Structure formats: C-alpha cells, structure tokens
Amino acid sequence: MSAIPPGSWLGLLGGGQLGRMFCMAAQSLGYRVAVLDPAADGPAASVADRHIHADYLDAAGLARLAALASAATTEFENVPAAALEFLSTSARVTPSAASVAIAQDRISEKTFLSGHGFAVGPYAILRSADEAARADPSLAPGIVKSARLGYDGKGQVRVAAAAEVAAAYARMGGAPCVLERYVDLACEVSVIVARDDSGAAVTWPLAENRHRDGILDVSIAPARVDPALARAAREVAIGVANALDYRGVLCVEMFVSRAGELTVNEMAPRPHNSGHYTIDACATSQFEQQARVLAGLPLGDTVQHTPAVMVNLLGDVWFDGSGAAAPRDPDWARVLAHPLAKLHLYGKHEARRGRKMGHVTCLGATLADAIATARAVKRELGIPGADELA
C-alpha cells in the first residue's frame, strides 16, 4: 500500500488511556485523530482532534468515522469485531477484524495457539455445567476464566480442587469458560511485536511482569531471563503474529516455569500496559509504531536505549489509607524529585480504587538503578510491594 501522508485523518475505536497515548504519538507524526467512543469524556477524546460520541456498533457513528479517516485501529480488544469489519469496507483497518475476534475469546485463542503448534499450559474448555462438573482433576489447582470480556483479574475464579470448578462456572453465569491449570512460575514475561503489510516484524525487549490482585503492578525491562529464552520468546511472538497474518501492534504474554519452559498465556491485539516503558526507554514507542503501521510507514527501530521499570498507578494511590472517603492528589513533586522518573497521567477525572490512572517509568544507567528508583517511588506513593521489588 502507499503511505498515508501526515495531515491525514486516522480513526480510533476506543477512548481509554491506550487510545490517548496513540493519539499523542500519531499527532506527533503530524496526523489528525478522530476517536469513536461511547464515553462522553474519555482519556483519548480529551486529546483527539475530533470525538465521535457513539456506540461502537452505531451505524451512523461508524459511517462518520469511515467518511473522515483514511485508516482506523482499535485501542482495546473488546471493541466488537463487527465494527472493524464495517470500517474495512471503506478504510484501511489494522488489526483486522479476524485477528481481533480470535483474541477476544479465550476458547478461540487457545484453539488457535495450540492448533498452530505454540506451547500453552494444560487447559479445558467448559461450555456447560456438566463439563464443569466433570472437570479433569489434573487441572487443579487452577483458575476458571470467562471466555469473553475478562481483563485485569475480572472474570476469573481460582479453584483449589476439581470439585470447586462447577461452582466457579456457575459464578460465571453459565457462560463459556476455560479452566487453566496453575503453572509453577519463575516469572511472567511479555513481548510486544509490530508487523506491517509486507510481513516484516520487529519486537521490543521482553518485559518481566509482576501482578497484584490480577492487575499489572510493575514491568521490568529488559526482563532478567536467560538470553536464549529471551530470543525464543521473541521468536514465539513473531510466530504468533505471522500465524495471524497480523497487521499492527500485538502483545503476547507468556509464562516461564521454574523448569525453564516457555508457554503462551494470552495475547492482546493492541499496545499493552507492559509496553508503556517503550515511550521513554526505546527509540520508537509501541504507540508510534502502531501509528506507523496504520499509516503504511516504515517500521521504527525498537532498540532500548535505557533500562526501565514501569510502575502502574492505580486509584488507590489517591487515598492515603486514613479511611477518608474523598481522594486527594498524591505528592507528584516528591515523585519527580527523582530526575529519571517519568510521570504519565491518563486524564481520568475520578480516582477509584483499582482503576488505572497513570504510570511512572523509572529509568536508570543500570537496571539496578531503575529498580531502586521504582522501589523508592512505590514507597513514597504508598504502593504495596516496594520491599519485594528486587
């Protein structure tokens, strides 16, 4: 395809923080961005050049976006694939509706990955109460995950024994689920891969991810794993993108077992929380790359020039632990007293516990320096786990 020149309109489905950072990256390249978002004042809409306030499946709203934008993308995987399919009839769309549809459903995702020879952990598909009642005891302890619409620990129930699977399935309302056996983890890692129309693909260095209550807490980049395993993980991510014939930015999350085995956990057809470090620590961020692929521009270099630790900022940081119901602004000056701490706030108007409000990327001359700064930032903001960060 011929490149879409700067000055043109790009479209975005979704108005969250990932969309906000995409808008900023695309605008820095000279593009104008129109966001279609059902929320009246989402993070992306506040910085976009135009906000189309409509539901994702609203025909009139989609038609307005298609008439304006030369190309369109999405900022989260739960945008209906049908909306992308509609836009693709008149505009360039990356990723494709087919790719997004696979990643939207854990059953489709597991089937796709295992069917293409990618290693996944032991699992079972649960489509009925009877299947849940007859769950394989070897898959416990494990976790029952809803097939659709689960994220950040939502739509998941832990089970210690097979006898608990039926009750967990019932808690999901009888919707299709996947039962996954727990992996004896050494660590969790993720790879962000970008692939263009010609099939060229690049990856960023692995991020080593730590979660708290099912939500990403910190990402350490580069991940502290054996170089051979890092190469293997990057090859897996490119293999997944190739198998999907993917266009755009894709995150592939993986488990590293204590035995050193690498398995694919899940994928996200968009930029990812664990790739936020690329904004400050890499030659090309995941968001700039998303805009490049969408516009048909050459891929940017993904080299990481500075070690980094990304600290997620949840709404809990706005509450001081005194029991007060009203939030208060954190002491950002104290955070920014660390000269290599880079603050990114998402423009959300209301702080709520568990809500992603921003992140701090802590840079350093060495990874140890970046970790030390991240530990200090966590302590100063009252984020749990500072002493565990090593």
Secondary structure, 3 states (H helix, E strand, C coil): CCCCCCCCEEEEECCCHHHHHHHHHHHHCCCEEEEECCCCCCCCCCCCCEEECCCCCCHHHHHHHHHHCCEEEECCCCCCHHHHHHHCCCCEECCCHHHHHHHHEHHHHHHHHHHCCCCECCEEEECCHHHHHCCCHHHCCEEEEECECCCCCCCEEEECCHHHHHHHHHHCCCCCEEEEECCCEEEEEEEEEEECCCCCEEECCCEEEEEECCEEEEEEECCCCCHHHHHHHHHHHHHHHHHHCCCEEEEEEEEEECCCCEEEEEEECCCCHHHCCHHHHECCCHHHHHHHHHHCCCCCCCCECCCEEEEEEEHHHHCCCCCCCCCCCCCHHHHHCCCCEEEEECCCCCCCCCCEEEEEEEECCCHHHHHHHHHHHHHHHCCCCCCCCC
